[in-house]
């Protein structure tokens, strides 16, 4: 059940953030996953965005500042007794994966050159 609610939170937040992008000047933001606590009281929302590192922290700060607004909007969409408190965190896993892939490619290229 909590996995279904987390998936629904992810879908609904993606639509809400897309609508709010122009209003608050957010860069392109993608929700990579939502971790919902077992009691469904708290949700950690992992986001990624295009842009430079300082901009990423500003995006997270903006989203955390709007967490109450998003929670209110979620209360109208979710058919649950409680709506989780939202906490936005930047997800570096995509960047790490790209970096590791580039490292592997460079090693295989070096071996082919020898």
Secondary structure, 3 states (H helix, E strand, C coil): CHHHHHHHHHHHHHHHHHHHHHHHCCCCEEEEEEEECCCCCEEEEEEEECCCHHHHHHHHHHHHHCHHHHHHHHHHHCCCCCCCEEEEEECCHHHHHHHHHHHHHHHHHHHHHC
